[in-house]
Amino acid sequence: MPGSTFGQIFKIHTYGESHGKAIGAIVDGCPAGLEIDESIINKALARRKPGQSKITTQRKEPDEVQILSGVFEGKTTGTPIQLVIFNKDQKSKDYSHIKDSFRPSHADYTWQQKFGIRDYRGGGRSSARETAARVAGGAIAQELLQTKDVTVQAYVSQVGHLKTKKNYTELDLSKTDDNILRCPDEAVAQQMITYIDDIRKAGNTVGGCITGVIKGCPVGLGEPVFDKLQADLAKAMLSINAVKGFEYGSGFGATEMLGDQHNDAFENVAGKIVTTTNYSGGIQGGISNGMDIYFNVAFKPVATIMRNQESINKAGEKVTVKGKGRHDPCVLPRAVPIVEAMAALVLADHYLRSRSNQL
């Protein structure tokens, strides 16, 4: 089906359904000779997998990857890399009650209308479980970027009305995983965790924001006009389930500033050209300028709630639907590695594309 492949040179194609036998990814375009550590991929998957804490879904999936091709003696061969993750804890019966109903704010109706058939078990292909395949492929992209000293990090910066007031430069991002929320501002994180747990007990859900930070990005990534670096980052983030918005650099805050406040002046520091401020978010004219790239990704509340909701079924009749089984009250803690993976895929692709621009 169209829409399952991302990237131009460093490509990822994902496959599988939430309640099928397996999900996975095919990574194509990865250069030969890159060392691949399967444990690093599994570590990334462990950060996304369900059942991590009281504020995530209690579905129990080991989410361990198997590499079926493209790697020999621990190094990439330059051929397509096939990754597979077998599903172990499907409970399809939890969805039998909605097989003919359209759940509010889900893909049920649009999928049925577009394809004439849908896998109602957990949403099938439209399920957020598909993102595990992205994380596996993104881990390979991150290994490639690390050889160029480029790092991609993300953290939870807002849950509902609660948000950290600290800029990413004031936070120690190495502490992101020190709590179950993945927010390096510990004091605010504990308030957020309590809030999510209260929301969970009430049978409801809540959204928020994840902040992404890319450090060490070289100058020159991104293409003018339609393939601007920020445009591809935006597409990557907006392709993630439940994402409602993307902003980079000063974002919407720029609307309240004047030109002389917002412009990033250049200066020469020890032979390196940098900017005195970074409202541009590390990207100018669609091309990276060597400064940190930072962005925010907005997530809506999870659509499945443990409360009665009015809807209709395929026959157009009024029905009452209610969530059943295991669902996230807040997607943010598990979405952090997804944001990192998608950013890494964009950067890896643009890095390989930029190599042909100059001799």
N, C-alpha and C positions, 0 to 999 in steps of 0.2 A: 504494500500500500504506500502511496506517497506520504511524505512527512515523517518517515521513520529514520531518515539519514540527516546528519548534521555535519557541516564542515565542507571545505573544498579540496584541501590536500590531506590534512590530518582529519580523516572522517570517522564518524562513529555511526553504526546502524544498530538499533536495538530491536529485540524481538521478544515474543512471549506475552502471556497474560497472567494476571494476578493469581488465578486459581488453576492455571494450566500446569503441565509437568515441570516447566522451567522457564526462566527468563534469561536474557543474556545480551551480549553485544559483540559485534564484529568491528574491530578497529583496523582501518586501512590507511596506508600512507605513512605509518610510523617508520622512521629510518632504521636501517639495519644496524646492529651492534649496540643497541641500547640495553643496558642491564635491567632485567625485570625481576623484582623480588615479589613473589606471590604473597608473602606475608604482609607486605605493604598494601597490596590491593585488599586483602582481607581485613586489615586494620581500618582502612577507609570504609569498608562495608559495615564493620562493626559499629561505627559511629552513626550509620544511617538505619541499621536494622531495627525491627520492632522489638518490643519487650524490654527496653532498656531501663525503664523507671516507672514510677507511678503516674507520671504525666505524659506517657506515650501509650500507644496501643499495646495490648498484652499478647498479640499474636507472637508465637515463638518460632522464629526462623533463624537457623544458624548463619545463613547468607555467606557461605564459603564458596569462593570461585574455583572453577577448574579451567585451566588453559588448554584448549584442544588443538590449537595450531598457532604458527607464527613465532614461536619461541623455541630455541634449541640451545641446550646447555646454558640456560639462564640468560640468553641474549636474543633480541629480536632478529629475525631473519630478513625483514623487509617485506614479507608476505602478510596477508591479512591475519590478524590475531583474533581467534574466536574465544570468547569468554562465556561460560555457562554457569548459572546459579540455579540449583534445583529447589523447587518449592517443597516444603516439608510439612507445613502446618495449615493447610487449607481447611476451612470449614464452610463449604459451599452452602450447606443447609441454612446458614445464617442469612442468606440472601433470597431464599425461595419465596419468602413472603412479598418480595417486591419485583418478582420476575416480569409482571405485567404492568407495574406502576412506574410513574415517572417521579423520581425523588426531586424535591426542590433544589435548585442550583447545582444539580449533577449533570453529567453528560448523557443521561439516559434518553431523553427526548431527542436531542440533536443527533445522537448516534443512530437511534432507531430510524429517524427520518432520512438520514444520509445513506445508510447501508441496508436498511430494511431488515436488519437482524442485529442483535446485540448480546454479548456475554454479560448477563446480569450478575455473575458471581464476582462480587468485589469490584465491579466496573470493568472487568476484563482488561483490554489494552489501555483503556483510559484511566486505569487505577494508578495511584501514586507508587505502587510497587514497581512499576516500570523504571522508576528513577534509580533503583539499585543497579541496573545495567549501566546507567550513565555514570554512577559513582565508580564502578569497576573500570570503565573506559577512561574516565577522568583521572584515575590514579596513575594510569600509564602516561597520560599527558603531563601530569605533575612530575613524574620521574624524568621526562624529557626536559621540562622547564628547569628542574633543579640542576641539570648539567650546565645550564646557562645562568645559574644563581638567581633565578626568578622564583619568588615565593607567592603563593596564593593562600590567603587566610580569610575566614569569615567568622562572625559571631552574632549572637542575638543581641540587638540593641534596643528593642521595644517589644512589649507584650501589652496589647490593649492600650490603656491610657498610661501605663507605666513605661518609662524609658530612662536609659542612662543619659546623664547630662554631660558626660565626658566624651571628648573627641577621641578617635582611634589612636591619635598620637599620645594621649594621656593614659592609655591602657596598656597593660602587659598582655599581649595576645597569646603568649605561651600558657596563660592560665585559663584559656577559654574552656578547656575540658575539665577544669577543676570542680565544676558543679554540673548537675544533670540538665540544666537549661542551656549551657554553653554560652554564658554571658560572663566576660572577664571582670565586670564590675560587681564584685561579690555582694556588697550590701544591697544593691538594687536587685540582683539575681534572686536573692532569697525572698524578697517581696513578690517578685514575678512568679516564683515557684508556688508560693502560697496561694496567689491569685488563680493560677491555672488549676491547682488542685480543688479550690472552691468551685470553679467553673465546672470541672469534671463531675464533682459530686452533685451539682445541680442539673446534670444531664445536658450541658451546653458546651459550646466551644468558643475559642477566642483566637484572634489573629495577632499580627505585629510586624516587626521589621527585622531583617538581617542585613548587617553591614559587611561588605566585602572589601578587602584591601590587597592590592597587588604591588609588591615591592621588587625592585631590581629590573623592571621592564626596560629593555633598551629603547633608544630613540628610533622611530621609524616603523613601528608596527601599525598596521591599519592601511586601508586603501581609500583614496579620495572618492567623493560622490556617494555611491550606493553602499559600498563596503567599509564605511567608516568603522573604526574599532569600537566606538561606543554604540553604534547601531547593531553590530553583531553581539556585543555584550547584552544589549537590551533584548534582542531576539532570544538569546540563550536563556536569560532569566525569565522572560515572559512565557517561555515554553514549559516552565516548571509548573506542576499542578498547584493551584490555589494562589498563584502570583497575580497581583492586581496592579502593580506599578513598579517602575524603575527610575532612578535618578542617579546621576554621577556628578562628582565635583560639587559645586554649589547647588546644583539641582534647581528645584522650584524656589529656593531662597534667592536665586539670582534676580528674580522678578522684583524684589524689593530693594535692589542695589542700583547705584549709578555707575556709569562706565568707569570713572576714575577710581571707584572703590573696588570694582570687580576685576579690572585688568591685572594680569600677572606680569610684573616687570622682570626682565631678564638681568642676570648678573653673572660675572665670571668669578668662580670660587676655586682657587688653586688649579686653574686651567680647565675647569669643567663648567659648562653653561647650565645654570639652574634658574629657577624662578623664585622671587622673594616670597610670593604667596602661591597658593595652589587651588584657586577657585576653579580652574580648568579641569581639575581632577586627573591630571596627568595626560590629557588628550587635547590636542589643538588641531583643528582642521581635519579631524577624524584620524589623526596619527599620533602615536605616543610620543611624548617629549622627554621621557626619562625620569619624570617625577612620579611619586606614588599615584597609582590609580585607585580611587576609592568610590564606592557606590552603595546605594541602599536599595533593598528589594522588599516590597510590601506584600504581605501574605494576608489573605482573607481568613475569617474563621472557617474551620473545616465544615463542609456542608452537611455531613451526617451528624445529627444530634439525637440524643436519647429522649426526645419529646415528640408528642403527636403533632403532625403537620398535615394540613389539607393539601391534596393534590388531585390528579386525575390518572386514569389508567389508559391503556392503548385503545380501549373502546370509547374513550372520552367521558367515562363515568367518574363521579367524585369518589375519592378514596381517602382514607387516613393512613399515613405512613409514619413509621417510627424506626429509628436506628436500632439495630440488633447486633449483638456480637461484640467485636473488639475494634475500637476506633480511637484515633488520637483526639484528645480534647484541644490540643494545640500542636500544630505541625512543626513549629519553629526548631525545637532541639534536633530533630532528625533531618531538617532541611539544610542545616549548616553545611554538611559535607556535599550536599547536592549543589548548592551555590558555588562552593569551591570547585567542584568537578566541572561544572558548565563554564566557569571562568577560565579554568585551565585548558579546556578543549578549545575555547576561542583563541587564547594566547598561543597555544601550540600550533594551531592552524595558521595564524597570522605570522608566526615566526618562520614557518617553513615557506609561506608565500613570499615573505620579504627577502628571502635569500636569492631570489631571481631578479631583484630590482637593480642590483649593481654587481659588477665583477669583483 
